[in-house]
Amino acid sequence: MGAERVAENKALVWSGEHWIAYLKNHDNQADVGRVSLYRVTYSAAGEGHVAFVDIPDEAFTGIYTDSIKLAEFITKTVARGPSNNNFYRHDMPILEAEIIRSGDVRTTPSWTIDAEGGVIEAVWTSIHPPVILEGPGPDNNGAAVTHSLLFFANEATISFNGKSIGGVVYVRDDWIRAIGRQGTSAVFAIAETTTTTTND
């Protein structure tokens, strides 16, 4: 019985958490701010944090990290590899930053990205019960999320140097392929694991 639950033909890509906050104004189709943050607990490049940030009005755009090696790995293998999100296709510099999580994960979790040139804080609120994914999910260029816990949020804020950039959470159709229904643009995934299929 136990052996049937072991995936012999899978290779681990990474495991950890993925936090997303995309905000836009009601009258604007373009995002006013985007944060996509990976907290990696295991990968071939080790562990650490990698945050893709784009705040157009503040000209604050980059890949912020406490491990350059990990940022290069996540960018190539996870973000630009299997992902179909154009956000990750932009040319962005990799920059060092201090990245710290705080707040109650059940109600007001937040991440602070402290880098040269500015401090970003993203906060998630009005959080739904978890969506429990049992994979594998959709195949994206050979990689798939094996399992994850998704917490969608109705509200989120992004601040730059202590001032809110504005914008609101919106509905995204992108989630239909992964979970069979729409989801919001503010979500965090914990216990997320991505694998590839081996030929063994």
N, C-alpha and C positions, 0 to 999 in steps of 0.2 A: 504493500500500500504506500509506504513512504517513498519508495524508489520511483513511483509513478509521478511524484511531485517534483522530481529533480530534472531540470532542463539540461540535458547533456550536450545539446547542440547550440548552446547560447554562450556568447562572450560578453562580459560586462564592459560597457562604455563609460558610464559614470553613474553615481548615485548621490542623492542629496535633496536639495530643495530648489524650487524655481518660483520666484516672486515677480508678478507682472502688474504694472499700473500704467495704463494708457488713458489719457484724458483729452477731451476736446470740448470746445465751446458749442452751445446749442445751435448757433447759426453758422458753424464752420465745419467743413468736412475734414480738415486737416487736424491732426493731433497737436495740442499746445504743449504737451509734455509726455515723454515715454521713459519708463524705467523697467528694465528687464534684468533681474538680479539672480545669479546662481550662487547658492551656498553648496559647495561641493565637499562631500565627506569622503568620497573615494573616486579616483580616476588614475589613469596612467601618468598624469602630471601631478599627482598628489592632491592635496586638499586646499581649500581657501575660498575666496569670494571673487566673483566677476560680475560687474554691473555695466550693462549697456544703457547709456543715458543720452537723451536728446531733448534739450530745452531750446527750441529755435529762437524765441524772443531774447534769450540771454546769451545766445551763441555759445551755449555750454553743451558740447557734444563730445562723447568719447567712450572708451571702454575702460572703466576704472577697476582697479584690482589691488590685492595685497600679494599677488604672485604673478609676475609677468609670464612665467612658463605656463601656468594654469590658464591665464587669459588667452594665450596663443592656442592652447589645446581646445578650450571651450569654443573659441571663435571658429576654428577650422572644423572641428569634429562634431560639435553639438549644435551650435547656432547656425553656421553657414552650411554645415553638412546636410543633416536631415531636414532642417527647417525650410518651409516655403515662405516664411515671413520676410518681406522686402526690407524691413527695418534692419535686419542683420547684414544685408548686402551692402550697406553704405560703408564707404571708407572712413574709419574712425581711428584716431590715435589710441594707443594703449598707454594709460597713465596710472601712476601709483596713487593709492588712496587708502585711508583708514575706513573700514566698513564695519559698522556695529549695528546689531539688532537690539531692540528694546520693546517695551510694552507687553501687554497681555495677549498672547497668541489667540485667545478665545474672543477678544473684543476689539483691541486696538494695537495690533502688532505694527511695528515700524522699523525702517532701516534708515541709517544715516550714512551718507557717503561724504567723507571729508577729504577734499582734494585741493591742490593748488588752484586758485581761481574761483573757488566756491564750495559751498556745503549744500548738499541735497538731502532732504528728508521726505520719505514716502510713508504714508500711513494708510492702512486698510481698516474700514469700519463697516458696520451693518453686514456682518458675515453670515453666510448661509451654512447649514449643516454640510458635512463633507460629501462629495461625490466619490465613491470608492471605485476605482478602476482596477479591473483584473484583466491583464493583457493576454497576449500582446495586442497593442493598439495598432492603428494603421501603419503600414510600412512606409517609411520615408527614406528613400535612397539606401535601403539595407538596414536601417536602424528602427527600433520600435520601443515605445515605453512599455515595459513589462508590467509594472503596477504603479499606482500613485494614489494619493489622497488629495482631491481638489477642493479648495475652499473658495468659492466665488463670493465677491463682495459687491454690495449695491453702491457703496460710497468709498472714495479714496481721495487723498490730497497729495500734492507734490509741492514742496516748498524749496525755494532757492534763496540761500542766505537769509533764512528766517521769514521770507515773504511768500505767500501762496501764489502760484503761477495761474490759478484759476482752472477752469475746465471741470468737466463732470465725467463720471463713468458712463459707458454706453454699451449697447448690446453688440456682440460680434457673432457673425455667422460662421467664422472659422472653426468654432467648437463643434459644429454639427458632425464633421468627419470623425472627430475623436470620441465624442460622447453621445452622438445621436440627437443633439438639440443645441439651441443657442446657449451662449454663456456671456458673462460680462467681461469688460475690458480690465477689470481688477480681479485678480485671482492669485492664490498662492498654492503651490503643490508641495506637499511634504512627503517624505518617504518615496520619492520618485526615483525610478531606476530605468535606465535605457540600456538595451542590449542589441547585439547583432547576431545573426545566425551564422554558425560555423559550418564547415563542410565535413566535420568529423562525424 
